[in-house]
Structures are given as structure tokens and as C-alpha cells.
Amino acid sequence: MQLENLNHAQRERLAFIDFSLEFFGQIARADLIQKFGTGLASCTRDLSLYRELAPDNAVLMHENKRYVRSDVFRAIFEHDPESTLRTLAKGFGDGFSLPQEKSSACFDAIRLVHPNAEIISAIMRAIYSNSAIKCEYESLSSGETKRELVPHAIVNNGHRWHVRAYDRKSKAFRDFVCTRFKRIELQETEPKSNELVDMDSAWNSLCELQLVPHPRLPHSKAIEMDYGMTKGMLRLEVRAALANYLLRQWNVDCTDNATLTGDEYQLYLKNKNSLVDLIDFSITPGQQLN
């Protein structure tokens, strides 16, 4: 049977099976029932049809009745990088015929740079299986390096996609740009407790950014309207690990006394003094390291 001969509903369910195997590494009948509200017999037929179309893509684990991704997996649907990342962040489905379930491991913003789908696939499977990875990574400061990481989230910072992970080399949680990975190998050994997301204090800490129109602007009302400010201020609660990216993307003046003069600086961070212990300001406007 060919994919083009199937009706839309069947193709959607098969695409979900293919997507789950590719990026989560597993699929079960219960997943189909939860996602599409179909009966057990229908789910069994869908999985049988998928195995007929791609007999080498999945292996049934009898102990838990789940199909897992095989080492020779080849996707039968094209997973475009932009669509893939949008789906990982917002859930499978169009939001009209199917409800979307937002991901806790992939966060979307503006899509500018699109990493290789195979790289995203390997990272997401590592996250969902709670695994470490060995990888080759091209660092801006060190060139090609070999690293062992324990990733827990993929994030779009407004300019590019990066991986939030524990780095065994620096023994700290850091950000790694997705497009700079060359090779990724999943590890079978379980990460240590200090390498898991619960220990990433900057990721788990929320901070409030108090943004106001830049003091040098003669007519600040326009900026208040642009950002939906209340009483001349926009209060944003964000993860401390992501705050510096937002401040840079929005060109927020982070100097102590609002000293930046370019026209691109229309916002000023009013409560910087209370955030210096939470946020790395080194990449924010007015605070870059020399």
C-alpha cells in the first residue's frame, strides 16, 4: 500500500507514529488513543499498516507493548526542520482538528536558523530518554571539540536554536548552538543526579524583568502602547537562563543609568540591580565584555 492511497485521517495518524519514533524514539497504542481518541482496534491497525510500509523502522518491546526506533530507522514522512521544531514546541497537529500540547523540552520563538533535523532528532531522543550524549561540537572560542553533554531542553533564543545541557567538561549547565553539532551519539549509562534539569538553578529560577520606555525618548506613550505596558511598565516573568537573550533581542538598555543613545534602544531595564545575581548580563546591550 502507498501513502498517497490513504485518506487524510490515516496519513495523520501514520505521520504521528513516524514522528514519535523519529524524535521521541518510541510509540505505543496508548499514545495514539490519547492523541486521536480512536479505539484499540483502530490503533492496532494503524501500527500494523505502518510496519507494512516501513518494516524495519520499529521493534516491538513485548514487556511494555511499545514500539521503539530501530537503528536503521528511515522516516517515511518528510520532517522539515522548521515544521519539526514548531511541532516539538507546540505539539503535533494543526490546533484546529487536533488540540496542541505544548512541550516541556522545546521552546519556540522566532524561527531564523534551522538546524539539521537529524541533530534535533538525536538531541530530543536524548532528552526524552534521559540520556547523555557524546558529540563533536564546533566552538567559537575553541574550534572543534569533543564533549559529553546531558541535554534537557531545546530553546529558540530569538536568533538561533540552542541546547540547554550539563557540560561534563566545564562541570556546569551551558548553552550550545544546535547548528554547531557535527555528530551525536547517545549514551546508555544514566546521568548523575547533579547533571539533571532539577539541578539547573538558572533554568529553574524565574525572575521579573521591569521594562520601561527609554528615558531619553521624548514621547514614550508610543512605546507603552507597542508593548502593552501598564502604568508605563511591562513586567515579564522569564527563566533566568533565558533572560539575557530576551534583553538582547529586544535591545533593552541594561546600563546602570540608561546611557545608550542609539535609536534601536527603546526600552530600559529598570530593576537591573535586583537581578545581577540571577542573570548573566555579559551579552546584553551596554554590558558586553571587552
N, C-alpha and C positions, 0 to 999 in steps of 0.2 A: 504494500500500500504506500502511496506517495502523500507527502504532507499537503500538497495542493488539492488533493481529493477530499480532505477533511473539512467539516464545517467550522465556523469561527469558534464556537464554544470548545470543540475538541482541540483545535490548534492552541487555544489559550491555555487549556489545562496541560497539554504536552509541553508548551513553552515554559510553563511554571515548573514542570518536572525537570526539564533541561536546565533551566536557570538555577534551580535549587541544587542540582548535582554539581554544576559548574562552580558556583560561588559559595555554597554552604557545605558541599561535599556529601549531602545525604538528602533523602526524601522518604516519606512513609505515607501510607494511605490516610493516616490521621491528619497529615498536613493538607492533603487535598480536600478532605472533608471539611476541615476548619476554614480553608480558603474559599472554596466554591459551594459549600453546602450540599454537596452531592452525596448519594448513598454509597455504601460499602462496595456493592457490586459494580457500580459505575467506576469507582476509583480503581478497583482491581482490573477492569477492562482497560482503563487509561494506562496503567502501568504495564500491562501486557502488550498494549499497542506500542508504547514507547520502546519496549525491549525488542519488539519485532522490527521497528525502524532503526534501532541502534543497539544491537545485541551485545556489544562489547563495552557499552558505556557505564553499566552499573552492575554491582554484585549484591545479591540478597544476603543479608546477615540474619540467619534463622533465629538467633537468640533474641533479637528485638524486632524482627519483621521490618527492618529498614533496609532500603537500598542505598549503598554507598558508592561514591565515584570511583571508577576503576582507574588504574594507572595509564590506560590507553584511551581515556575519555576524549571524544571529539564532539563538540556541540553540534546539534542538528539545526539550531536556530542561530542566526547571526546576532551577536551581542555587541552592538555598537557601544564604544566607550562612554559617550555622553548619556545615552539611554540607560546603560548599565548602572552608572553612578547615580543617576536620578532615581532609578528603581531601588537601588540599595538604600538610598537615603529616605525615600518617601513610600516605599512599598510597591509590590507587584500589582499592576492593574492601572486603569486609567482614571480612577477616582469617581467615575460615574456608574459604570456597570458593576464595579467591584470596589469595596471600601479599601482605602490605602492605610497601611500600618507603618508608621514611621520607625526607622531603625534606631537602635541604641548604639550602633557601632559605625555608622556612616552618616555624615552631616553635610548638607548641601548649602551652597551659596551661589555665587556667580560662576558659571562654567566657562573657563577661559582655556586652560591647558588640559588635554585629555591623555592620561597615562595609558599604557598598553593594557588591554583587557586581561591578558594572561598574568600580568603583575598584580592587578587588582584582585583577580581570582585567587591567586596564591595567598595574598595578604588576608583577604576576607575569610578563607578557609582556616587560616591560622587563628584568626580572631574567634571564629565560631567553634573551633575545636580546642581552644585554649592552649595553643601550641607556640613554641618558639620557632624562629626561622634562622637559617644561615643564609647570608646574602652577599652579593657583590654590590657595592654602593659607590657611586661617584660623588665624592665630597668636594665642595668648592674650595675648602682650605687644605685638604689632604690628598686630593686626587682619588684614584681607585683604592678602596679599602674593602676588607672582608670583615663582616660584623655578624654578631649574634644578637637578634632583637626579639622582644616579646611584645608584639603589637596588640593594641586594644581598641583602636578607633582610626577611621579614615576621615579626614576633615578637609573641606574646601575653605581656604582662608581668604577667599576673595580674589586671589591672584593665581593660585595653583592648589592642587590636591597634595596633602601630605599625610604621613602616617604618624600617629602618636604611639610611641613604643618605649619600653625599657631597653636601654642600650647596655649590654654587658661589658662593653669596652670602657665606657665612661662611668658605669655604675649609676646611671641617672635616667630619668624619663626625659626623652627629647623628641623633636620633630624631624621627620625625614621626608624629603620631597619624592613623590611617587615616580616621577619621570626619571629619576636618577638611579633607580634599581636596575641592575643588569641580569641578575639571576637570583632566584629564591628557592630554597629547599626547606620543606617543613621538617621539624624535628619531632621524634617520638617521645622523648623524655619530657615530663611535666615541668613547667616553670616553677621556680621557688616562690614562696608567698610574698616576698619583698619585690617581686617582679610583676605582680598583678595590678590591675587597674585600681583596686582598693587602696593601694599604697601611693598612687599618683596624686599627691596633695594639690598640685596646681590644677589638675584636671577636675578634681572633686570639689575644689573651693569655688564658691560663687562670689562675685564682687559686683558692687554697684558703680557704674560709671555715671557721673553727673556732667552732662554735656550742656553747654550754654552757647549762644551766639558769640562769636569772637568779639572782644571788647572794642576793637578798632573799627568795626562796621558801623557806619552812620545810621543805617536803617536795619535793625535786627529783626523786625517783625516778619520779614520775608523768610528768614531762616527758621524762625519759630514755627511758621506755617509749613515749611518744607518738611520738618522733622516731627510735626505734631506735638510740639512742646506744650507743657502745662506750666503756666506762670513763668515762662521764659527758661524752662529747663526740661531736658529729656533725661529721664532716669532709665538706664539699661542694666539689667542683671545678666551677667555673662560668666562663663567659666574663666577663671584667672589665666589658664593656659592659652586661651584664645583672645583675650582682651587686647593684647598688643597688635594682633593682626587687624582687628576691627578699627583700632585707633589709627593705624597706618592707612588702611583702605579708605577711611573717611577723611584723611588729612586733618586729624584733630591736633591742634597745637597743645603739646604736652610740656611746654616750658613752664618754669615757675611763675613767670609774670606776663604770659601771653605776648612774647616778644617777636614772634614770627610775623612777617609782613606781606607775604605773597597772597595773591587773590584766591589761591586754592584753599587757604586756611580760613574756613568759615565757622569752625567750631573750636571751642576751647574746653579742656578738661579741668573742671573747677575743683575737684576733690583729689587731685594727684597726691597730696601729702599723706592722705589716709590709705593710699594704695601701694606705696613704694615697697612694702614687704610682701605684696602679693603678685605684682605684675613685673615682668621684665621689660623695662622701658627702652632698652638699647636700640630697638628698631623703630620706635615711634617718632613722629615729626618733632624735631628740635632736640632729640635726645640720642641721636645716633652716635655710636662710638667712633672716635677718630682712628 
